[in-house]
Amino acid sequence: MQRLTQTKFLIHSDFVITADRGDIVTSSLRNQGLREHIANTFMTAVRQMCDHAQLRFQWMRFLPQAAGCHTSDKLWNEVVHLIKRQALSAQIMVPPLESQPRRTITEVKQFPKTPSFLDQHGDPLFEDLDPESPVYLSRSYQDTDLDILRNHGLGLFTIQDMIDRVKADLPRTFSKMKYNDLDFDWHSRTARLLKYLALLPPSFEPSCSQQLRSLQLIPLGDWMWVSSSEGKIYLPTTSEGVKIPPGLGYPTVRLKAAEHPDRRDLFLALGVMVAKAEEIRLSILESYKKPKNLQRTGNSVALLQFLYLTQPKDMELGSDYTMVVVEALNGKSPAFLAPSKVDVYLSDDANEYGPIKLGLKVNFLAEHFLKDPPVKSGESTATAEAAWKSWLHKSIGVRERLRLVSLDGSKISDEVLYVAEHLPERFLGLLHHLWPYEGEKVQASRDLCHQLEALPVLCEGGEKCVLPVTILPTPQLKLLAHRQYLRLDEDLRFLKLPVTLADGNISEWTFLKNLNVTIDDDLEFYMDMLESIADGSVGRKLNPIPQSRILHLYKAMHEKFIASASPEKDREYIRFSFRAIPAIYVPGNQEGDGDDDICCWATPEDCLLDAPADLLHRYPVDTLYYQVFRDLPVAAGDLGAVKLLFRDTLGIPTLSWRDYVEELRFLRDEKCSDFDLIEAQYKRLRDTRLDAEETKELR
């Protein structure tokens, strides 16, 4: 069988052969009938090999070639053609996925070696057009085996095939081009392929470049994808290397995409342009004349950073920047404000009483203004941060310090009010910090003073009180209070300051006197001590010896009043204070062991002078004082001074016959059964000298 020596498979059949058994009779009808069976049998074998894990990708190696037979041998040439014809219609080609249906040779294509359409794993860069009718082949095929099928109907991937698949990928929900940013190698291969296609001369592929320019292959900074045919598109940095801010009418390529060298080359091949810094500066300055348009950009930080980084050295500091607006946060949402018209505060975390340390929700320069300060060539990070802050303050007008008074001067600023309410432990420090700058404004306005005076402030004991009832904790006042008058468990409303006062810093805090804080040992200070003693002794039995301090305190108040430069004003203050709180000490019965041995405190309306000790409807205070303190080392002058304070300053009346009448009525109403006490009152009333009118009134 010499004519079968080039065949890659054996054929076993009953052929009609010549008499010398050296050849097949080609004219035999039987032999001619076997041709179709040979082709059928071969294709049956191919289908069986397609079920084999390895042979399914290698069966074409057994295909007979017309070159393996005598060209004049129609019998065997026909066998080759029959096999080829049956192979064309047989579903014997394996697609990439096992789940996909087998394909015929004419339904699939082989990828060219140049330009490459494959990724680093040998898979196509883009998905097939129709997964149900795949054109791609499994990557298990070898190119040398697929080359055999090129003569059996296997086509080669064309440039148009590639463009069609790029075009089909772009509108997909999970487009590989749009959502594959993390795969650097994939984008390198894709960019090199598309750049190759974009630069093909029109004489080679007339519509290739035009088709690519019409595809949305360019990612913008706002996450939109556009084609270069839609208008001018720019790289994200100028020719000087400074990033172009968005929102200026310069569509720019997404920065990450432009930083990829192969993608950058592709964008330039597609017609993307490079802008100059001066052109962008002019656009930014023009945009500030249209604040509504500027606010829609949402990127005032980038605008300012560009102006800062590209500012000419010979430009006058701050010029052309009066209309600049910055993005600020007010605790709710971003706002675009002009620092020349609305307060915007610099976020300086080194300032103990700045917005950052206090955590204020105010018009506060957006955090990203200072988070990553722009760095000029040759600057260190620390130097760049200081230079950036200085430029914002001097050129743009961002404030370095909080306001004490609002911008319109009508009220205490919202920032200060916030600290007073939510950070009371920081309020006095903030007030001390701001007073040198705006204290004169407050002093010149009684309304502003009242607003500050009405704010509760923190005292040393943790209590919160308004400023006019508090005391500056100077060493002198604290020593006077606790050494001469108060016990350890009795406190005054000393302000809780962020520092300890000493001779060297007291003067820094005397400004609080303008807000009616007690800073000296005046009448207010003694009245505060008296109130503290009264609050701590209600319902208690007090040893009379320590309570002589109360007499000393009354005497000190009397002496302060006598030396007063404005006695009428001070008398009114003392009377008002003693009416507002019970501040007259009434000692209990020191010899008893019942309720009457507990001291109490009374107002002037509840007291009488020169009255008998057993009077019940009012307190005979001077008599009780004499009984309690007569055996103690209390000078008679002290009791005399106290009586003068009670009588002349407080206006406590002395005993009259009418008080005996009131006492008897009181005993009657109380159903008193102490007849000796009742009789004593009648005798005192009888012994009182009355004139005619008084006698008539008594009857």
C-alpha positions in Angstrom: 0.0 0.0 0.0 2.6 2.6 -1.0 -0.1 5.3 -1.5 -0.8 5.1 2.3 2.7 5.6 3.6 2.0 9.3 4.5 -1.3 8.5 6.3 -1.1 9.2 10.1 -3.6 6.3 10.9 -4.2 2.7 9.9 -7.2 1.6 7.7 -8.3 -2.0 8.0 -10.9 -3.0 5.4 -11.6 -5.4 2.5 -10.3 -3.4 -0.4 -10.4 -4.6 -3.9 -6.7 -4.9 -4.8 -4.7 -5.6 -7.9 -3.6 -9.1 -8.9 -0.1 -8.5 -7.6 -1.6 -7.3 -4.3 0.5 -4.1 -4.6 -2.2 -1.5 -4.9 -5.9 -0.7 -4.6 -8.1 -0.8 -7.6 -9.2 2.9 -7.8 -11.9 2.2 -10.3 -13.6 -0.4 -8.1 -17.1 0.6 -7.1 -16.5 -1.1 -3.7 -13.4 0.8 -3.1 -15.1 4.0 -4.1 -17.9 3.2 -1.7 -15.4 2.7 1.2 -14.2 6.3 0.9 -17.2 7.7 2.7 -17.0 5.0 5.4 -13.3 5.8 6.0 -14.2 9.5 6.5 -17.1 8.6 8.8 -14.9 6.2 10.8 -12.2 8.8 11.1 -14.7 11.5 12.3 -16.1 8.9 14.8 -12.6 8.5 16.1 -12.2 12.3 16.4 -15.4 12.6 18.4 -14.2 9.8 20.7 -10.8 11.6 21.2 -12.8 14.8 22.1 -13.9 12.9 25.2 -10.3 12.3 26.2 -8.7 14.9 28.6 -5.6 15.3 26.4 -6.5 14.1 22.9 -9.4 16.5 22.6 -6.8 19.2 22.0 -4.5 17.0 19.8 -6.7 15.1 17.4 -5.9 17.3 14.5 -2.4 15.8 14.5 -4.0 12.7 12.8 -5.7 14.6 10.0 -4.7 13.3 6.6 -3.2 15.9 4.3 -3.7 16.0 0.5 0.0 16.3 0.3 0.3 12.8 1.7 -1.3 11.2 -1.4 -0.6 11.0 -5.1 -2.1 14.2 -6.6 -3.4 12.1 -9.5 -5.1 9.7 -7.1 -8.7 10.8 -7.0 -9.7 8.0 -4.6 -7.5 9.2 -1.7 -7.8 12.8 -2.5 -11.5 12.4 -2.2 -11.0 10.7 1.2 -9.1 13.8 2.5 -11.8 16.1 1.2 -14.6 14.1 2.7 -12.8 14.2 6.1 -12.3 17.9 5.8 -15.9 18.5 4.8 -17.2 16.5 7.7 -14.8 18.2 10.1 -16.1 21.6 9.1 -19.6 20.7 10.4 -18.6 18.7 13.4 -18.8 20.2 16.9 -15.3 19.1 17.9 -13.7 22.4 19.0 -13.4 23.0 22.8 -14.3 26.5 24.1 -12.7 28.1 27.2 -15.4 26.8 29.6 -16.5 23.3 30.1 -20.1 24.5 30.5 -20.0 26.1 27.0 -21.2 24.0 24.0 -18.6 22.5 21.6 -18.1 24.5 18.4 -17.3 23.8 14.8 -14.0 24.8 13.2 -15.5 27.7 11.3 -17.2 29.1 14.4 -14.0 29.7 16.3 -10.8 31.6 15.6 -7.1 31.5 16.4 -5.5 34.5 18.1 -2.6 36.1 16.2 0.9 36.4 17.7 1.1 40.1 16.9 -0.6 42.2 18.3 -1.1 40.0 21.3 -4.7 39.8 22.5 -3.9 37.6 25.6 -3.1 38.4 29.2 -0.2 37.0 31.3 -2.2 33.8 31.9 -2.9 33.2 28.3 -6.6 34.2 28.5 -8.2 36.7 26.1 -8.0 40.4 27.4 -11.7 40.8 26.8 -14.7 38.5 27.1 -16.3 36.9 24.1 -19.2 38.6 22.4 -21.7 35.8 23.2 -20.9 33.2 25.9 -23.5 30.9 24.4 -21.8 31.0 21.0 -18.1 31.3 21.9 -15.5 32.2 19.3 -12.6 31.8 21.8 -10.9 28.5 22.2 -9.6 26.8 25.2 -6.1 27.9 26.1 -5.1 24.2 26.3 -4.7 24.1 22.6 -1.2 24.6 21.2 -0.6 27.1 18.4 1.2 24.4 16.3 -1.9 22.2 16.5 -4.3 25.1 15.7 -2.0 26.0 12.7 -3.0 22.5 11.2 -6.6 23.6 11.2 -5.9 26.8 9.3 -6.2 24.6 6.2 -9.4 23.1 7.5 -11.5 26.3 7.9 -10.0 27.8 11.2 -10.0 31.6 10.9 -7.6 34.1 12.4 -8.7 36.8 14.8 -8.8 40.2 12.9 -8.2 43.8 14.1 -12.0 44.4 13.7 -12.7 41.3 15.9 -10.5 42.9 18.6 -12.2 46.3 18.3 -15.6 44.7 18.5 -14.8 43.0 21.8 -13.4 46.2 23.3 -16.5 48.0 22.2 -18.7 45.2 23.7 -16.9 45.3 27.0 -17.4 49.0 27.7 -21.1 49.1 28.4 -21.0 45.9 30.5 -21.8 46.2 34.2 -18.5 44.6 35.1 -16.4 46.0 32.3 -12.8 44.8 32.5 -11.6 48.0 31.1 -13.5 50.2 33.6 -13.3 48.0 36.8 -9.9 46.4 36.6 -7.8 49.2 38.0 -5.8 46.9 40.3 -4.4 44.7 37.5 -1.4 46.6 36.3 -0.2 44.0 33.9 -3.7 43.6 32.3 -3.8 47.4 31.6 -0.3 47.4 30.3 -1.1 44.7 27.7 -4.4 46.3 26.8 -2.9 49.8 26.5 -0.1 48.5 24.2 -2.6 46.7 22.0 -5.0 49.7 21.7 -2.1 52.1 21.1 -0.8 49.7 18.4 -4.2 49.8 16.8 -4.7 53.6 17.2 -1.4 54.3 15.4 -2.0 52.0 12.4 -1.7 54.0 9.2 -5.0 54.6 7.4 -3.6 52.8 4.4 -3.3 49.6 6.4 -6.6 49.8 8.4 -8.6 52.9 7.4 -11.3 53.0 10.1 -9.3 51.6 13.1 -8.1 54.9 14.6 -11.4 56.5 14.0 -13.3 53.7 15.8 -11.0 53.8 18.8 -11.4 57.6 19.2 -15.1 57.1 19.2 -14.9 54.6 22.1 -15.1 55.7 25.8 -11.7 54.5 26.6 -10.6 57.5 28.7 -11.4 57.5 32.5 -12.0 61.0 33.9 -11.3 62.2 37.4 -15.1 62.3 38.1 -15.3 58.5 37.3 -16.9 59.2 33.9 -15.6 57.5 30.8 -15.4 59.5 27.6 -14.1 59.2 24.1 -11.5 61.6 22.6 -14.0 62.5 19.9 -16.3 64.2 22.5 -14.0 67.2 23.0 -10.8 68.3 24.6 -9.4 66.1 27.3 -6.3 66.9 29.4 -3.8 64.9 31.4 -4.4 65.5 35.2 -1.2 67.4 35.6 0.2 70.5 33.9 3.4 70.6 31.9 5.0 71.8 35.2 3.8 68.7 37.0 1.0 70.3 39.2 -2.3 68.5 39.5 -5.2 70.4 37.7 -8.2 70.9 40.1 -11.5 69.5 38.9 -14.6 71.6 38.0 -12.9 74.2 35.9 -14.1 73.0 32.5 -11.0 70.9 32.0 -12.0 67.3 31.7 -8.9 65.4 33.1 -7.9 61.8 32.9 -8.1 60.0 36.2 -4.8 60.4 38.0 -4.1 56.8 38.7 -4.8 55.9 35.1 -2.5 58.7 33.8 0.3 57.5 36.2 0.4 54.2 34.4 3.1 54.7 31.7 1.5 52.5 29.1 -2.0 54.0 29.6 -0.5 57.5 29.5 1.0 56.7 26.1 -2.4 55.3 24.9 -4.2 58.5 26.1 -1.7 60.7 24.2 -2.1 58.5 21.1 -5.9 59.0 21.4 -5.4 62.8 21.4 -5.4 63.8 25.1 -3.7 67.2 25.7 -1.3 68.7 28.2 -2.2 72.1 29.9 0.1 74.9 31.2 0.0 76.3 34.7 -0.7 79.9 33.8 -3.8 78.8 31.8 -5.2 77.0 34.8 -4.5 79.9 37.2 -6.5 82.3 35.0 -9.4 79.8 35.0 -9.4 79.5 38.8 -9.3 83.2 39.4 -12.1 83.7 36.9 -14.2 81.0 38.7 -14.2 82.9 42.0 -16.2 85.6 40.2 -19.0 83.0 39.9 -19.5 81.6 43.4 -22.4 79.4 42.5 -20.5 77.6 39.8 -17.5 77.4 42.2 -19.5 75.7 44.9 -20.6 73.0 42.6 -17.0 72.0 42.2 -16.7 70.8 45.8 -13.0 71.2 45.7 -11.9 74.6 46.9 -8.9 72.9 48.6 -7.4 71.8 45.3 -8.0 75.2 43.8 -6.1 76.9 46.6 -3.3 74.4 46.5 -2.9 74.9 42.8 -2.7 78.7 43.3 -0.2 78.3 46.1 2.0 75.9 44.2 2.0 77.9 41.0 2.1 81.4 42.5 4.8 83.5 40.7 7.6 84.6 42.9 7.1 88.3 41.9 3.4 88.2 42.7 2.3 90.5 45.6 1.2 88.5 48.6 -2.6 88.2 48.8 -3.4 90.1 45.6 -6.3 88.8 43.4 -7.5 86.5 46.3 -10.2 88.7 47.9 -13.0 86.7 46.2 -11.6 83.4 47.2 -13.9 81.0 49.0 -12.9 77.9 50.9 -14.7 74.7 51.9 -15.6 74.8 55.5 -17.4 72.5 58.0 -19.9 73.8 60.4 -20.7 70.5 62.2 -23.5 69.6 59.8 -22.5 69.8 56.2 -19.8 71.4 54.0 -20.2 75.1 53.2 -18.4 77.4 50.8 -17.5 80.6 52.6 -15.3 83.7 51.9 -13.0 84.2 54.8 -13.0 87.9 54.0 -16.8 88.0 54.8 -17.4 85.1 57.2 -15.2 83.7 59.9 -13.4 80.5 59.0 -11.0 79.2 61.6 -7.6 77.6 61.1 -7.5 74.1 62.5 -4.4 74.6 64.7 -4.0 71.7 67.1 -1.1 73.4 68.9 -3.4 76.1 70.2 -4.8 75.0 73.5 -7.9 77.1 73.0 -8.2 76.7 69.2 -11.1 75.0 67.4 -9.4 71.6 67.2 -8.5 71.3 70.9 -12.0 72.5 71.9 -13.7 70.3 69.3 -16.0 73.1 68.1 -18.6 72.7 65.5 -18.2 76.1 63.8 -17.2 77.4 60.4 -14.1 75.5 60.5 -11.6 75.1 57.7 -12.1 71.7 56.2 -9.7 69.1 57.7 -8.2 68.2 54.4 -6.8 71.7 54.0 -4.1 70.9 56.6 -4.1 67.1 56.5 -1.8 66.9 53.5 -0.3 70.4 52.9 1.2 71.0 49.5 4.9 70.6 49.4 7.0 72.8 47.1 10.2 71.6 45.6 13.0 71.6 48.2 10.7 71.9 51.2 10.5 69.4 54.1 7.1 68.3 55.3 7.4 70.4 58.5 8.5 73.5 56.6 5.8 73.0 54.0 3.0 72.8 56.7 4.1 76.1 58.3 4.4 77.8 54.9 0.9 76.6 53.8 -0.7 77.8 57.1 1.0 81.1 56.8 -0.2 81.5 53.2 -3.8 80.6 54.1 -3.7 83.2 56.9 -2.0 86.1 55.2 -3.3 85.6 51.7 -6.8 84.1 52.2 -7.7 85.5 55.6 -8.4 82.3 57.6 -8.6 83.1 61.3 -6.0 81.9 63.8 -8.0 82.6 66.9 -11.7 82.3 68.1 -13.9 85.3 68.5 -15.2 86.4 71.9 -17.8 88.6 70.4 -19.8 87.8 67.3 -18.8 89.4 63.9 -21.7 91.9 64.1 -20.8 92.8 67.8 -24.3 92.1 69.1 -23.7 89.0 71.2 -21.1 86.6 72.7 -19.9 84.4 69.9 -21.5 81.0 69.4 -18.1 79.3 69.8 -17.7 80.8 73.3 -21.3 79.9 74.3 -20.7 76.3 73.1 -17.6 76.0 75.3 -19.4 77.4 78.3 -22.2 74.8 77.9 -20.4 71.7 76.8 -16.8 72.2 78.0 -17.2 74.2 81.3 -13.8 73.2 82.5 -12.3 75.0 79.5 -14.5 78.1 79.5 -12.6 80.3 81.9 -9.3 79.5 80.2 -10.8 80.4 76.9 -12.2 83.6 78.3 -8.8 84.5 79.8 -7.2 83.6 76.4 -9.6 85.9 74.4 -10.0 88.8 76.8 -6.8 90.7 75.8 -8.0 90.9 72.2 -11.7 91.7 72.7 -12.2 92.5 76.4 -12.6 96.2 75.6 -15.6 95.4 73.4 -17.3 93.6 76.2 -16.6 96.3 78.8 -18.1 98.9 76.5 -21.4 97.0 76.2 -23.4 96.3 79.3 -25.5 93.8 77.3 -22.4 91.8 76.4 -21.4 91.8 80.1 -24.8 90.5 81.1 -24.6 87.8 78.6 -21.3 86.6 80.0 -22.5 87.0 83.6 -25.5 84.7 82.9 -23.3 81.8 81.9 -22.9 79.0 84.5 -19.2 78.4 85.2 -17.5 75.6 87.1 -16.4 76.0 90.7 -13.8 74.1 92.7 -16.3 71.9 94.4 -17.8 70.8 91.0 -20.8 73.1 91.3 -21.8 75.4 88.4 -22.7 79.0 89.2 -23.1 82.2 87.3 -20.1 84.5 87.5 -21.5 87.2 89.8 -21.9 84.8 92.7 -18.4 83.3 92.3 -15.0 84.2 93.9 -11.6 84.5 92.4 -9.5 81.8 94.3 -6.6 84.1 95.3 -4.3 82.8 98.1 -5.4 85.8 100.3 -9.1 85.1 100.1 -8.8 81.3 100.5 -6.5 81.9 103.6 -9.0 84.4 105.1 -11.9 82.1 104.5 -10.5 78.8 105.8 -8.3 80.1 108.6 -10.7 82.5 110.3 -14.3 81.7 109.3 -15.0 78.4 107.6 -14.6 74.7 108.6 -13.1 72.1 106.3 -16.6 70.9 105.3 -17.7 74.4 104.4 -16.9 75.7 100.9 -17.1 78.9 99.0 -17.9 79.2 95.3 -14.3 79.6 94.3 -13.8 79.5 90.5 -12.1 76.4 89.1 -9.3 77.9 87.0 -6.9 76.1 84.7 -4.0 77.5 86.8 -3.2 78.0 90.4 -3.1 81.6 91.4 0.0 83.2 93.0 1.3 86.7 93.3 2.8 86.5 89.8 -0.4 85.7 87.9 -3.3 87.2 89.9 -3.3 90.3 87.8 -4.0 88.3 84.7 -7.4 87.3 86.1 -8.6 90.5 87.7 -10.4 91.3 84.5 -13.2 89.1 85.9 -14.1 91.9 88.2 -15.7 93.5 85.1 -18.1 90.5 85.2 -18.9 91.0 88.9 -16.8 88.2 90.2 -15.6 88.8 93.8 -11.9 89.4 93.7 -11.4 91.2 97.1 -12.5 90.7 100.7 -15.6 93.0 100.3 -19.1 92.7 101.6 -20.0 90.1 98.9 -17.2 87.9 100.0 -18.3 88.0 103.7 -21.9 87.4 102.6 -20.8 84.3 100.7 -19.0 83.0 103.7 -22.1 83.6 105.9 -24.3 81.7 103.4 -21.8 78.8 103.4 -21.9 78.5 107.2 -25.7 78.7 107.2 -26.0 76.0 104.6 -23.7 73.7 106.5 -25.4 74.1 109.9 -29.1 73.8 109.2 -30.6 71.1 111.5 -27.4 70.7 113.5 -26.6 71.4 117.2 -23.5 73.6 117.1 -21.0 74.1 119.9 -21.1 77.7 120.8 -17.4 78.1 121.0 -16.6 77.7 117.3 -19.7 79.7 116.4 -18.1 82.8 117.8 -16.6 83.0 114.3 -20.1 84.1 113.2 -20.0 87.1 115.5 -16.6 88.0 114.1 -18.0 87.7 110.6 -20.9 90.0 111.5 -18.5 92.5 113.0 -16.3 92.4 109.9 -19.3 93.1 107.7 -20.3 96.0 110.0 -16.8 97.4 109.8 -16.8 97.1 106.0 -20.1 98.9 105.9 -18.9 101.7 108.2 -15.8 102.2 105.9 -17.9 102.1 102.7 -17.6 104.9 100.2 -21.2 104.2 99.1 -23.1 103.4 102.3 -26.6 103.6 100.8 -25.7 101.2 98.0 -24.1 98.8 100.5 -27.0 99.0 103.0 -29.4 98.1 100.2 -27.1 95.2 99.2 -26.9 93.9 102.8 -30.7 94.2 103.4 -31.4 92.5 100.1 -29.0 89.7 100.8 -30.4 89.0 104.3 -33.9 89.0 103.0 -33.0 86.7 100.1 -31.6 84.0 102.4 -31.9 83.4 106.2 -28.5 84.7 107.3 -29.1 85.6 111.0 -27.7 82.9 113.3 -30.2 81.7 116.0 -28.4 79.5 118.6 -30.3 76.7 120.1 -30.9 76.0 123.8 -27.4 74.9 124.9 -28.7 73.2 128.1 -31.5 71.2 126.4 -31.4 67.9 124.6 -34.6 68.3 122.4 -35.4 70.0 119.2 -34.9 73.4 120.8 -31.2 72.8 121.1 -30.7 72.8 117.3 -29.6 76.1 115.8 -31.5 77.8 113.0 -31.2 80.7 110.6 -33.7 83.5 110.2 -34.4 86.6 108.2 -34.6 90.1 109.8 -38.4 89.9 109.7 -38.3 86.9 112.1 -36.1 88.6 114.7 -36.4 91.2 117.6 -33.9 93.1 119.6 -34.0 93.7 123.4 -36.6 90.9 123.8 -36.9 88.3 126.6 -35.2 85.0 125.9 -38.5 83.0 126.2 -40.1 84.8 123.3 -41.4 82.3 120.8 -43.1 84.1 117.9 -39.9 85.9 117.0 -36.2 85.2 117.8 -34.7 87.5 120.5 -31.3 87.3 118.8 -29.3 89.8 120.9 -30.6 88.2 124.1 -29.7 84.7 122.9 -26.3 85.9 121.8 -25.7 87.3 125.3 -26.7 84.0 126.9 -24.6 81.9 124.6 -21.5 84.0 124.3 -21.3 85.8 127.7 -18.9 83.2 129.2 -16.7 83.0 126.0 -13.7 85.2 125.1 -15.9 87.5 123.0 -15.4 91.1 123.5 -18.3 93.2 124.5 -17.5 95.4 121.6 -18.1 92.5 119.2 -21.7 92.0 120.5 -22.2 95.7 120.3 -21.1 95.8 116.7 -23.3 93.0 115.8 -26.3 94.7 117.4 -25.5 97.9 115.5 -25.4 95.8 112.3 -28.8 94.2 113.1 -30.5 97.4 114.2 -29.1 100.2 112.0 -28.2 98.3 108.8 -30.7 95.5 108.7 -33.4 97.4 110.4 -34.4 94.7 113.0 -36.9 96.4 115.3 -36.6 96.5 119.1 -39.3 95.0 121.4 -42.6 96.9 121.9 -45.8 96.2 123.8 -47.3 95.1 120.5 -44.9 92.2 120.4 -46.3 91.0 123.7 -49.7 91.0 122.2 -48.5 89.0 119.2 -46.7 86.6 121.6 -50.0 86.0 123.5 -51.9 85.4 120.2 -49.2 83.0 119.1 -49.4 81.0 122.4 -53.2 80.9 122.1 -53.0 79.6 118.5 -50.4 77.1 119.4 -52.6 75.9 122.3 -49.8 76.5 124.8 -50.4 74.9 128.2 -47.4 76.5 129.9 -49.4 78.9 132.2 -46.3 80.3 133.8 -45.1 81.4 130.4 -48.4 82.9 129.5 -48.6 84.7 132.9 -45.1 86.1 132.3 -46.2 87.7 129.1 -49.2 89.3 130.8 -47.0 90.7 133.5 -44.6 92.2 131.0 -47.4 93.7 129.1 -48.8 95.1 132.4 -45.4 96.6 133.4 -45.0 98.3 130.0 -45.7 102.0 130.1 -48.3 103.0 127.5 -49.7 106.4 126.5 -53.3 107.0 126.1 -53.4 106.2 122.4 -51.5 102.9 122.9 -53.8 102.0 125.8 -56.8 102.6 123.7 -55.4 100.6 120.9 -54.5 97.7 123.3 -58.1 97.6 124.6 
